[in-house]
């Protein structure tokens, strides 16, 4: 279950969401079709580092939940100021977001970085709050989220 959510969160930022509708009008012998298409592309990641967000309790994503996770992920990626290191490290945190968007109960789940890297990552999440209000598609409020922060040293390709 968690693996599928993590894989989904890896693919969401690279995805291009396309929505649209078609309208067919027939006047006499002539038929015309008008198609309206809206394309939303997720923001490009900032720097070589990766930030992946997924809801903890949801089993499947609605489009609104996906967009919320993408926005949250982009906000955390832009605001995270990782501790510089010569080695790759990761910090996974869980936190809850209330209906108005406030972040509560931020705690570390796992980490391969040192204590200072962990503290800086947790502080980044707390400092960036409040986030956008939680959409109604999230049944439970506050909604729990997991965020994996992966640091890549300068010159190391992120994979």
N, C-alpha and C positions, 0 to 999 in steps of 0.2 A: 504494500500500500504506500508506504513512505517513499519507496523507490520510484513508483509511478508519479507521485506528486513532485519529487525532486527532478525527474526527467522532464516533466511537463514544465516546471519552472525554468529549466535550461532552454527549452525550445520556445517558450513564450516570447522572450526578448527578441529573438531572431525572426519571429513570425510577422507577417504583414497581414493585417486584418482587412478583409474586403467585405463590404456590405453593400447591398443595392436592391433595386426593385425595377421591374419592367412594367410598362403600361402599354397595352395594345388598343388602338382605336380603329374602328372600321367605319368609314364614311362612304356610303355607296359601294363601288367596286374596289376602292382603295383602302389598304390596311397599312397603318403606320405603327411602329413600335418605338417607344421612347424608353431608354434605359438610363437610370441614374445610379452612379457608382460612387461610393465613398471609400477612400483608402486611408487607413490609419497605420502608420509605421511606428513601432516602438523606438524610443530614443536610443541612440548608440551608447554603448557603455563608456564611462569616463575612465581613461587610463587602461592599463593592462589588467587590472584587478577585476574579480567577479563578485557580484552580489546576487543571491538568488532567494526569492521570497516565496513562501507557500503557506496557505492556511493549514492549521494543524487538524482541525476537526471536520473539515468539509471532505466529502468523499468524491464529489465531482464539482467541476467549476461551471458556473453560469458565465455568459459573456461579460456581465457586469462585474462579477467577482474577478475574472481574468484581467479586465482593465484596471480594477482597483489594485490588484497585485502588481501589475506592470508599473503603474504610477508610483506605488509604494517602493518598489524595487529601484526605480529610477531615482527617486528622492533620496533613498539610502545610499545608492551608488555615488551620487553627486556630493552628498554631505559627509561620507565616510572619509576620515583622514587617518589612514593606516599608519602604524608605527613602521618606519623604514627598517628593513632587515636584509641580510644577505641570503636568506633562505625563504622558501615558500612556506606560508603558514595559513591556517584557517581558524576561524572562530565562528561557532554556531550559537546563536542566541534565540530564545523564545521570548515572546512578549504578547501582551493583549492590547487590543485597540477598542476603546469605548465607542459608542454611537457618535459622540461629537468629534472623535478623532484623537483623543488623548491616549498616550501610551502608558501602560501600567505593567507592573510585574516583569521587568526586564531581567532575565537571568541567563547565564551561560549554560549550554547543553553539552558542548564539547569544544576542545581547542587543541591545536598543535603549537600555538604561539605561546610566548611567555606571559607572565602576569601583567606587564605593562601593555602588551598588545591587546589582551583581553579587556583590561580596564578602559583603554582608549576606544575600543569597538563598542562596548556597552555604553560608555558616555556619549558616543556619536548617536546612538539610537535615542537615548534620552533627550539629548540636545535638539534633535530634529523634530521632536514632538511639539505641538500637535500636528497630526497628519490630516488628510482629507477626512470628512465625516464618513463613517462606515455605512455602506449602502444597505438597503433593506434586504437585499438578497442573502446577506449573512444573517441566518436565523437567530443565532445566539450572540448576545452582546454582554460583556466584551468578547470579541472574537480573538482566539489565539492564533498567532503566526509564528513561523520559524524562518529565520534568515541566516543563510550561510554566507560569510564573508571570506573570500579567498584572496590572499595577498601574493603577488608575483613580484620578485625583485626586478629592478630595472634591467632591461635587455633580455628578460626571460619571456618567451612566447607563452601566452595563456592558452590552454587547450580545453 
